[in-house]
Amino acid sequence: MDGFESVGAVDDFELGQGKAVVFDGRMVAVFRTTEGWYAIDDLCPHMGASLAEGYLEGNSVACPWHAWRFCIKDGRWEDNPKTKVDCFEVKVQDNQVFVRDKKDIASEET
């Protein structure tokens, strides 16, 4: 699947919780919500805490160390939208969860 990499089985991810996975040599936080699946860079740009371990409320995850809040849909920092963490596309197929870098999508469109 063009640029997608398996990061685990659907049952490995709890609803309403984040999970840190390795994707393309880096840590990515994958979130399973009632609205769908989302993935952002796992490391908070402030001090490097795992965003997957943060508190998820709606479409926001709060960093567990200093409560910086990030949108899990697009990676933007909610207190200053000019700052973002990387965002990834998530796809579920045959009970497996796949992730790919959104930059791969842009390169396909050009």
C-alpha positions in Angstrom: 0.0 0.0 0.0 1.6 3.2 -1.2 3.7 4.4 1.7 1.5 2.8 4.4 3.2 0.8 7.1 1.4 -1.5 9.6 1.6 -0.4 13.2 -0.5 -3.1 14.8 -3.8 -4.8 14.9 -7.0 -2.9 15.6 -7.4 -4.7 19.0 -4.0 -3.3 20.1 -5.5 0.2 20.3 -8.0 1.2 23.0 -10.9 3.6 22.2 -10.2 7.0 23.6 -6.6 6.4 24.3 -3.3 7.2 22.5 -0.7 4.6 21.7 2.9 5.3 20.7 4.1 3.3 17.8 7.3 3.2 15.6 6.7 4.4 12.1 9.4 5.0 9.6 12.1 5.2 12.4 10.2 7.7 14.6 7.6 7.7 17.3 4.0 8.4 16.3 1.0 8.7 18.6 -2.0 6.9 17.1 -5.5 7.7 18.5 -8.6 5.6 18.1 -11.8 7.7 18.7 -15.5 7.3 18.1 -15.0 9.6 15.1 -12.1 7.7 13.5 -8.4 7.1 13.6 -5.7 9.9 13.9 -2.0 10.0 14.2 0.4 12.8 15.1 4.1 13.1 16.1 4.4 11.5 19.5 6.9 14.0 20.9 5.7 17.3 22.3 7.9 20.1 20.9 8.1 21.7 24.3 10.1 19.2 26.3 9.7 15.9 24.4 6.9 14.2 26.4 4.9 11.4 24.8 1.6 12.8 23.5 0.2 9.3 23.3 0.3 9.3 27.1 -1.6 12.6 27.3 -5.2 13.1 28.2 -7.5 12.9 25.2 -10.7 15.1 25.2 -12.6 15.4 22.0 -10.1 16.2 19.2 -7.4 17.5 21.6 -4.7 15.7 23.4 -3.0 17.4 26.4 0.7 16.8 26.9 1.1 14.9 30.2 3.9 17.1 31.4 2.8 20.7 30.8 -0.7 20.4 29.3 0.2 21.8 25.9 -2.9 20.8 23.8 -2.6 19.6 20.2 -5.4 18.8 17.7 -5.1 15.1 16.8 -6.7 15.9 13.4 -4.1 18.3 12.1 -1.3 18.5 14.7 -1.7 22.2 15.5 -0.9 23.5 18.9 -4.2 24.9 20.2 -2.7 27.8 22.1 -0.7 29.0 19.0 -1.9 27.5 15.7 1.3 28.6 13.9 3.0 25.8 15.7 2.3 22.2 14.7 3.5 18.7 15.1 3.6 16.4 12.1 0.3 14.7 11.2 -0.1 11.2 9.5 -2.8 9.4 7.6 -4.3 6.3 9.2 -6.1 3.5 7.4 -7.6 0.4 8.8 -7.8 -2.7 6.5 -8.1 -6.4 7.3 -8.0 -5.7 11.1 -4.6 -4.0 10.8 -3.9 -0.3 11.4 -1.7 1.4 8.8 0.0 4.8 8.9 1.7 6.9 6.2 3.2 10.3 6.2 0.9 13.0 4.8 3.9 14.3 2.9 3.7 11.1 0.8 0.2 12.2 -0.2 1.3 15.6 -1.4 4.1 14.0 -3.5 1.5 11.7 -5.1 -0.6 14.7 -6.1 2.2 16.5 -7.9 
